[in-house]
Amino acid sequence: MPRRARLVIPEIPLHITQRGVNRCAVFLDSDDRAHYLSLLSSVSKDHGVDIHAYVLMGNHVHLLLTPRATGSVSAVMRRLSQCYVQAFNRKYGRTGTLWEGRFKSCLVDTEAYLLTVYRYIELNPVRAALADAPERYFWSSAQGNLGIRMDHVLTPHPVFLALSAESAKRAEIYASLLKQGTGPDDLAAIRAYLEQEKALGSSRFQAMVERTLGKVATWRPRGRPPLDS
């Protein structure tokens, strides 16, 4: 069976996740994580993809990015994965794959969900009890987006920049948003739409995606529909 085509539209953000095969660890030390971020910065710039948020967990990664061309996301992820796995295997004397199949991706409505996905990604270490605040976890974009340190991987999205024209005020507003956390309904929606690789957002946004790509963009329950009683 051929692979289902991804929903990708230039200039529309994508939430991406990629897991280790059998949920195995893909980062064993800080050097691994630093190398991954160095590769991400390099290949994303080479292919015209802006990275807005990221988190490197033990056995998976989350990225929020915007491509300028349809094929650029696949090119970035393919090169990133290949280069990282080659270095990882060489370092640890292993062979074979490291990532679990192909990465998952979900279009994100800039008006309705973009900042929510920013927060979802950067709050991953807090939900996993790896840190008591997002800025205390070094291997995410939280410190960069909060203005704590310069992060050369990141290109802020215009919606993020619109929080304030002043960087200090913008960081203050975003810190307040992070403290609000992510509600259970938003958590469920983000996970469901990412799992099915659909378009997370308003019905108007989803209709636009379906008109543009000619593909179903809305989440659907798994399994057969119930029989009429």
Rosetta silent file (secondary structure, phi, psi, omega in degrees, C-alpha in Angstrom):
SEQUENCE: MPRRARLVIPEIPLHITQRGVNRCAVFLDSDDRAHYLSLLSSVSKDHGVDIHAYVLMGNHVHLLLTPRATGSVSAVMRRLSQCYVQAFNRKYGRTGTLWEGRFKSCLVDTEAYLLTVYRYIELNPVRAALADAPERYFWSSAQGNLGIRMDHVLTPHPVFLALSAESAKRAEIYASLLKQGTGPDDLAAIRAYLEQEKALGSSRFQAMVERTLGKVATWRPRGRPPLDS
SCORE:     score description
SCORE:     0.000 S_00000001
   1 L     0.000  129.293  179.930    0.000    0.000    0.000 S_00000001
   2 L   -66.828  152.482  178.675    1.447    3.412   -0.950 S_00000001
   3 L   -67.995  143.121  175.755    2.134    5.875    1.823 S_00000001
   4 L   -67.993  132.017 -179.716   -0.548    8.460    2.488 S_00000001
   5 L   -65.333  141.774  178.940    0.529   11.860    1.192 S_00000001
   6 L   -73.739  154.932  170.132    1.237   14.395    3.905 S_00000001
   7 L   -88.369  105.625 -179.885   -0.792   17.535    4.387 S_00000001
   8 L  -137.170  128.138  175.840    1.784   20.221    3.639 S_00000001
   9 L  -131.286  124.759  178.745    1.162   23.779    2.475 S_00000001
  10 L   -52.879  139.151  178.430    4.020   26.270    2.121 S_00000001
  11 L    74.879    4.532  174.257    3.984   28.976    4.808 S_00000001
  12 L  -106.007  126.678 -177.101    1.589   26.980    7.026 S_00000001
  13 L   -61.717  151.899  175.613    3.178   25.683   10.278 S_00000001
  14 E  -126.330  138.133  169.343    3.579   21.976   10.950 S_00000001
  15 E   -98.840  124.678 -176.254    3.839   20.162   14.270 S_00000001
  16 E  -122.418  142.048  170.373    6.165   17.176   13.848 S_00000001
  17 E  -135.113  146.936  176.671    7.067   14.314   16.136 S_00000001
  18 E  -142.233  132.856 -175.534    9.493   11.442   15.626 S_00000001
  19 E  -114.718  157.107  173.789   10.080    8.541   18.006 S_00000001
  20 E   -71.010  148.252  179.549   12.831    6.001   18.519 S_00000001
  21 H   -58.989  134.703 -176.355   12.156    2.506   17.181 S_00000001
  22 H    54.306   26.483  179.852   10.349    0.456   19.845 S_00000001
  23 H    61.097   28.284  178.796   10.442    3.679   21.900 S_00000001
  24 L   -75.612  161.573  179.548   14.169    3.227   22.492 S_00000001
  25 L   -66.574  138.157  176.790   16.342    6.145   23.553 S_00000001
  26 L  -111.483   -8.364  174.838   17.609    8.328   20.717 S_00000001
  27 L  -132.140  123.564 -178.752   19.750   10.588   22.930 S_00000001
  28 L  -108.086  -15.856  175.914   22.148    9.085   25.468 S_00000001
  29 L  -156.775  178.396 -177.004   24.061   12.168   26.532 S_00000001
  30 H   -65.596  -31.964  178.495   24.286   15.922   26.084 S_00000001
  31 H   -63.489  -37.147  177.108   26.661   15.598   23.131 S_00000001
  32 H   -61.205  -46.481 -178.368   23.995   13.630   21.246 S_00000001
  33 H   -66.021  -40.988  178.816   21.434   16.355   21.828 S_00000001
  34 H   -63.795  -39.456  179.141   23.852   19.125   20.895 S_00000001
  35 H   -66.029  -41.593  178.235   24.757   17.316   17.670 S_00000001
  36 H   -59.539  -45.571 -178.988   21.077   16.861   16.775 S_00000001
  37 H   -66.795  -36.344  176.674   20.397   20.572   17.276 S_00000001
  38 H   -62.597  -44.461  177.210   23.452   21.528   15.239 S_00000001
  39 H   -64.125  -43.205 -179.883   22.210   19.349   12.377 S_00000001
  40 H   -59.547  -45.030  179.783   18.666   20.709   12.725 S_00000001
  41 H   -61.333  -44.116 -176.445   19.898   24.284   12.516 S_00000001
  42 H   -68.456  -51.696 -173.953   22.041   23.567    9.475 S_00000001
  43 H   -72.250  -31.396  179.065   19.638   21.485    7.381 S_00000001
  44 H   -67.213  -39.299  177.321   16.592   23.643    8.137 S_00000001
  45 H   -68.513  -38.186  179.026   18.412   26.746    6.909 S_00000001
  46 H   -60.969  -33.973 -173.638   19.663   24.883    3.826 S_00000001
  47 L  -106.917    9.820  175.567   16.110   23.921    2.858 S_00000001
  48 L    68.266   45.390  177.738   14.246   27.096    3.812 S_00000001
  49 E  -120.672  127.082  178.946   12.416   25.784    6.875 S_00000001
  50 E   -93.070  129.247  177.630   11.911   27.994    9.946 S_00000001
  51 E   -98.208  123.428 -177.672   12.034   26.292   13.356 S_00000001
  52 E  -103.313  -33.124 -179.206    9.794   27.964   15.955 S_00000001
  53 E  -155.906  153.474  178.610    9.836   25.505   18.863 S_00000001
  54 E  -159.684  160.262  168.670   11.373   22.147   19.723 S_00000001
  55 E  -149.903  136.647  175.349   11.998   19.710   22.535 S_00000001
  56 E  -107.686  107.782  176.898   14.383   16.761   22.670 S_00000001
  57 L   -94.058 -175.635 -177.327   13.084   14.097   25.029 S_00000001
  58 L   -65.576  -44.493 -175.063   14.795   10.798   25.755 S_00000001
  59 L  -121.476   12.508  177.310   13.134    8.735   23.043 S_00000001
  60 E  -161.469  167.270  177.406   11.392   11.290   20.825 S_00000001
  61 E  -130.490  154.333  169.172   11.423   14.839   19.532 S_00000001
  62 E  -125.042  138.832  176.854    8.790   17.489   18.821 S_00000001
  63 E  -133.177  142.662  169.365    9.288   20.298   16.302 S_00000001
  64 E  -119.247  119.428 -172.414    7.134   23.258   15.282 S_00000001
  65 E  -145.423  163.287  175.962    8.256   24.586   11.926 S_00000001
  66 E  -128.848  120.562  177.683    7.148   26.416    8.798 S_00000001
  67 E   -87.958  149.846  174.988    8.308   25.330    5.329 S_00000001
  68 L   -94.869  -13.519  178.847    8.641   27.740    2.429 S_00000001
  69 L  -139.458  154.938 -173.142    8.225   24.974   -0.165 S_00000001
  70 L   -59.906  -44.701 -174.903    6.153   21.778   -0.261 S_00000001
  71 L   -87.320   -0.288 -172.309    9.021   19.274   -0.360 S_00000001
  72 H   -71.308  -32.422 -179.001   11.328   21.030    2.057 S_00000001
  73 H   -65.479  -48.083  179.052   10.032   19.387    5.249 S_00000001
  74 H   -61.514  -38.022  178.836   10.619   15.857    3.973 S_00000001
  75 H   -64.367  -42.687  178.826   14.064   16.897    2.729 S_00000001
  76 H   -62.774  -49.888 -175.914   14.969   18.338    6.144 S_00000001
  77 H   -67.121  -36.110  178.424   13.738   15.330    8.099 S_00000001
  78 H   -65.391  -48.263 -179.081   15.360   12.832    5.736 S_00000001
  79 H   -67.977  -41.578  178.355   18.772   14.514    5.870 S_00000001
  80 H   -59.506  -48.683 -177.917   18.521   15.197    9.605 S_00000001
  81 H   -64.224  -46.060 -177.832   17.604   11.594   10.372 S_00000001
  82 H   -62.777  -47.688 -177.966   20.249   10.075    8.111 S_00000001
  83 H   -65.315  -40.015 -178.502   23.092   12.251    9.376 S_00000001
  84 H   -68.935  -43.683 -178.427   22.113   11.819   13.019 S_00000001
  85 H   -64.622  -40.332  178.211   21.703    8.027   12.803 S_00000001
  86 H   -58.974  -46.068 -179.806   25.054    7.622   11.044 S_00000001
  87 H   -67.547  -41.310 -179.485   26.820    9.574   13.807 S_00000001
  88 H   -62.934  -46.938 -179.076   24.855    7.812   16.577 S_00000001
  89 H   -64.762  -40.055  179.263   25.605    4.337   15.192 S_00000001
  90 H   -65.095  -41.656 -178.306   29.275    5.146   14.717 S_00000001
  91 H   -65.591  -40.488 -173.118   29.564    6.524   18.258 S_00000001
  92 H  -105.401    8.051  175.416   27.860    3.595   19.956 S_00000001
  93 L    63.583   39.971 -179.594   29.004    0.771   17.671 S_00000001
  94 L  -120.165  170.370  177.081   25.534   -0.172   16.508 S_00000001
  95 L  -133.477  166.543  174.092   23.865   -0.728   13.145 S_00000001
  96 L    91.553 -172.335 -174.902   20.403   -0.372   11.696 S_00000001
  97 L   -75.019  159.571  176.760   17.571    2.044   12.127 S_00000001
  98 L  -122.002  -34.399 -176.248   17.050    4.325   15.103 S_00000001
  99 E   -94.194  149.191 -177.957   13.757    6.054   14.283 S_00000001
 100 L   -86.251   95.927  178.068   10.345    4.387   14.309 S_00000001
 101 L    59.694 -153.357 -179.463    9.088    4.556   10.721 S_00000001
 102 L   -88.279  156.700 -179.149    8.376    7.941    9.227 S_00000001
 103 L   -69.634  157.696  176.036    7.769   11.029   11.289 S_00000001
 104 E  -100.464  146.423 -178.721    4.236   12.276   11.994 S_00000001
 105 E  -142.306  151.466 -177.186    3.127   15.766   11.009 S_00000001
 106 E  -144.981  124.916  173.898    0.079   17.953   11.549 S_00000001
 107 E   -64.045  145.519 -176.801   -0.812   21.299    9.986 S_00000001
 108 E  -126.091  126.470  176.355   -1.431   24.006   12.587 S_00000001
 109 L   -69.054  118.791 -177.350   -3.872   26.914   12.300 S_00000001
 110 L   -64.571  -34.255 -177.297   -1.911   30.063   13.126 S_00000001
 111 L   -75.182  -40.053 -171.231   -4.969   31.902   14.452 S_00000001
 112 L   -96.863  -31.857 -167.277   -6.416   29.177   16.644 S_00000001
 113 L  -133.401   -6.560 -171.484   -3.613   26.876   17.763 S_00000001
 114 H   -58.473  -51.203 -178.282   -0.088   28.055   16.978 S_00000001
 115 H   -68.554  -26.959  175.293    0.787   29.438   20.420 S_00000001
 116 H   -66.837  -39.720  177.940   -0.926   26.462   22.043 S_00000001
 117 H   -70.355  -38.170  170.930    1.385   24.108   20.144 S_00000001
 118 H   -48.609  -53.517 -175.463    4.388   26.252   21.150 S_00000001
 119 H   -67.173  -41.495  179.156    3.380   25.693   24.773 S_00000001
 120 H   -54.953  -46.686 -177.824    2.510   22.016   24.296 S_00000001
 121 H   -65.221  -48.742 -173.939    6.008   21.328   22.967 S_00000001
 122 H   -76.109  -15.675  176.573    7.913   23.315   25.590 S_00000001
 123 L   -91.594   -0.592  178.010    5.844   21.922   28.470 S_00000001
 124 H   -52.874  -48.051 -178.894    6.686   18.306   27.553 S_00000001
 125 H   -64.014  -29.530  177.685    9.513   18.061   30.134 S_00000001
 126 H   -70.293  -45.458  178.413    7.191   19.412   32.849 S_00000001
 127 H   -62.683  -31.703 -179.710    4.494   16.845   32.037 S_00000001
 128 L   -87.535    5.440  179.571    7.177   14.135   32.072 S_00000001
 129 L    60.216   33.254  174.769    8.447   15.372   35.487 S_00000001
 130 L   -93.760  -14.408  179.158   11.901   16.132   34.067 S_00000001
 131 L  -157.049  153.127  179.214   11.710   19.783   35.146 S_00000001
 132 L   -91.160   -4.749  176.059    9.498   21.899   37.372 S_00000001
 133 L  -155.336  147.174 -175.786    9.330   24.687   34.770 S_00000001
 134 H   -59.476  -34.922 -178.193    9.905   24.671   30.996 S_00000001
 135 H   -72.961  -10.003  178.572   12.833   27.083   31.178 S_00000001
 136 H   -88.791   -2.816  176.267   14.658   24.695   33.533 S_00000001
 137 L  -103.537  114.153 -170.880   14.937   22.072   30.784 S_00000001
 138 L   -68.968  -32.931 -169.362   17.902   23.016   28.609 S_00000001
 139 L   -91.339   48.091  172.652   17.088   20.856   25.573 S_00000001
 140 E  -144.923  176.291 -179.349   14.045   22.747   24.355 S_00000001
 141 L   -84.602    0.973 -173.596   13.290   26.100   22.776 S_00000001
 142 H   -59.143  -46.676 -178.399   11.828   27.500   26.004 S_00000001
 143 H   -64.141  -36.479  177.324   14.917   29.436   27.062 S_00000001
 144 H   -67.605  -45.349 -178.565   15.275   30.910   23.591 S_00000001
 145 H   -72.114  -20.793  176.405   11.641   31.919   23.305 S_00000001
 146 L   -92.752    1.781  177.633   11.729   33.407   26.813 S_00000001
 147 L    74.545   16.898 -179.539   14.818   35.476   25.978 S_00000001
 148 L   -76.727  -36.126  176.873   16.987   33.705   28.564 S_00000001
 149 L  -147.004  160.593  176.096   19.629   32.759   26.012 S_00000001
 150 L   -77.310  129.085  179.217   20.283   33.152   22.303 S_00000001
 151 L  -123.307  107.026 -174.648   19.111   30.099   20.358 S_00000001
 152 L   -75.825   -8.171  175.256   20.344   30.072   16.765 S_00000001
 153 L   -71.359  -31.027 -166.378   18.039   27.188   15.853 S_00000001
 154 E   -87.641  143.283  165.483   14.962   29.389   16.230 S_00000001
 155 L  -127.405  108.472 -176.937   13.140   31.734   13.893 S_00000001
 156 L   -60.676  139.353  176.047   10.163   33.245   15.760 S_00000001
 157 L   -74.156  148.849  178.070    6.836   32.979   13.950 S_00000001
 158 H   -53.885  -33.352  177.832    5.081   36.301   13.161 S_00000001
 159 H   -65.957  -38.445  176.629    2.257   35.329   15.531 S_00000001
 160 H   -66.590  -44.498  179.689    4.801   34.931   18.341 S_00000001
 161 H   -62.874  -29.808 -178.207    6.439   38.254   17.460 S_00000001
 162 L   -71.643   -8.108  176.032    3.019   39.924   17.505 S_00000001
 163 L   -59.485  -34.866  175.554    2.759   39.303   21.248 S_00000001
 164 L  -169.968  147.386  175.994    4.755   42.530   21.618 S_00000001
 165 L   -73.503  -21.594  179.437    7.096   44.699   19.580 S_00000001
 166 L   -96.671  127.782 -175.416    9.484   44.771   22.586 S_00000001
 167 H   -59.757  -40.489 -179.173   11.434   41.555   23.194 S_00000001
 168 H   -65.455  -43.044  178.213   11.347   41.867   26.995 S_00000001
 169 H   -66.964  -38.953  178.132    7.591   42.419   27.043 S_00000001
 170 H   -60.868  -43.419  178.321    7.083   39.601   24.548 S_00000001
 171 H   -63.164  -38.000  178.845    9.024   37.235   26.804 S_00000001
 172 H   -64.334  -44.612  179.728    6.922   38.337   29.778 S_00000001
 173 H   -64.903  -43.173 -179.196    3.673   37.696   27.940 S_00000001
 174 H   -66.813  -37.137  176.530    4.861   34.314   26.704 S_00000001
 175 H   -59.558  -39.680  177.947    6.026   33.332   30.187 S_00000001
 176 H   -64.319  -39.629  177.915    2.505   34.064   31.415 S_00000001
 177 H   -64.450  -41.607  178.861    1.059   31.852   28.659 S_00000001
 178 H   -62.369  -38.510  179.736    3.401   29.024   29.606 S_00000001
 179 H   -65.579  -25.915  177.356    2.316   29.276   33.243 S_00000001
 180 H   -69.804  -20.317 -179.703   -1.278   28.802   32.139 S_00000001
 181 L    73.572 -164.531  178.887   -0.286   25.379   30.828 S_00000001
 182 L  -123.377  120.902 -177.515   -2.243   23.404   28.254 S_00000001
 183 L   -67.381  160.233 -177.006   -5.817   22.435   29.052 S_00000001
 184 H   -60.342  -35.646  179.264   -7.044   18.838   28.718 S_00000001
 185 H   -66.819  -41.901  177.714   -9.164   19.609   25.646 S_00000001
 186 H   -66.704  -40.880  177.126   -6.217   21.182   23.853 S_00000001
 187 H   -57.904  -47.291 -178.590   -3.948   18.307   24.861 S_00000001
 188 H   -63.682  -42.015 -179.568   -6.430   15.791   23.489 S_00000001
 189 H   -65.042  -45.981 -179.684   -6.911   17.723   20.234 S_00000001
 190 H   -59.468  -46.146 -177.742   -3.174   18.163   19.602 S_00000001
 191 H   -68.280  -40.381 -178.745   -2.493   14.477   20.184 S_00000001
 192 H   -66.546  -46.212 -178.240   -5.458   13.256   18.143 S_00000001
 193 H   -69.816  -32.870  176.588   -4.752   15.428   15.120 S_00000001
 194 H   -69.165  -40.399  179.803   -1.040   14.615   15.213 S_00000001
 195 H   -60.924  -41.591 -179.470   -1.756   10.892   15.396 S_00000001
 196 H   -92.178   -3.045  177.151   -3.979   11.051   12.300 S_00000001
 197 L    57.771   51.526  179.384   -1.819   13.723   10.623 S_00000001
 198 L  -108.239 -160.058 -175.822   -4.696   16.095    9.916 S_00000001
 199 E  -109.383  111.790 -178.216   -5.150   19.881   10.167 S_00000001
 200 E   -83.445  115.966  179.973   -5.460   21.217   13.714 S_00000001
 201 L   163.176 -163.219 -178.404   -7.579   24.349   13.774 S_00000001
 202 L   -72.747  164.673  177.561  -10.917   25.937   13.069 S_00000001
 203 H   -62.915  -33.036  177.345  -13.454   24.527   10.611 S_00000001
 204 H   -65.395  -42.555  177.578  -12.627   27.421    8.284 S_00000001
 205 H   -62.721  -45.206 -179.298   -8.943   26.498    8.369 S_00000001
 206 H   -63.794  -38.807  177.791   -9.718   22.837    7.735 S_00000001
 207 H   -63.560  -39.726  177.710  -11.979   23.739    4.809 S_00000001
 208 H   -61.727  -43.974  179.530   -9.168   25.831    3.311 S_00000001
 209 H   -61.744  -43.619 -178.838   -6.761   22.893    3.617 S_00000001
 210 H   -66.227  -38.307  176.574   -9.248   20.537    1.967 S_00000001
 211 H   -65.958  -40.017 -175.887   -9.861   22.959   -0.910 S_00000001
 212 H   -71.533  -42.663 -172.444   -6.128   23.503   -1.397 S_00000001
 213 H  -104.209  -15.138 -177.938   -4.983   19.890   -1.204 S_00000001
 214 L    67.081   29.215 -179.159   -8.111   17.943   -2.124 S_00000001
 215 L  -131.997  153.666  177.826   -7.629   15.714    0.938 S_00000001
 216 L   -64.559  131.371 -176.642   -9.559   15.146    4.161 S_00000001
 217 L  -115.783   -6.884 -176.104   -8.184   17.466    6.845 S_00000001
 218 L   -98.355  149.060  177.537  -10.454   16.738    9.834 S_00000001
 219 L   -68.466  142.274  177.791   -9.943   14.180   12.575 S_00000001
 220 L  -131.822  140.258  177.782  -12.192   11.109   12.457 S_00000001
 221 L   -59.324  144.950  178.389  -12.834    8.492   15.146 S_00000001
 222 L   -72.571  155.218  175.820  -11.085    5.179   14.545 S_00000001
 223 L    89.224  178.820 -178.029  -13.075    2.094   13.606 S_00000001
 224 L   -76.152  148.112  175.422  -16.334    1.569   11.808 S_00000001
 225 L   -67.504  148.878 -178.881  -19.201    4.013   12.264 S_00000001
 226 L   -65.735  147.779  177.361  -21.967    2.715   14.559 S_00000001
 227 L   -74.610  145.754  175.379  -24.974    1.021   12.931 S_00000001
 228 L   -65.342  137.000 -179.640  -28.292    2.860   13.058 S_00000001
 229 L   -92.631    0.000    0.000  -30.550    1.406   15.758 S_00000001
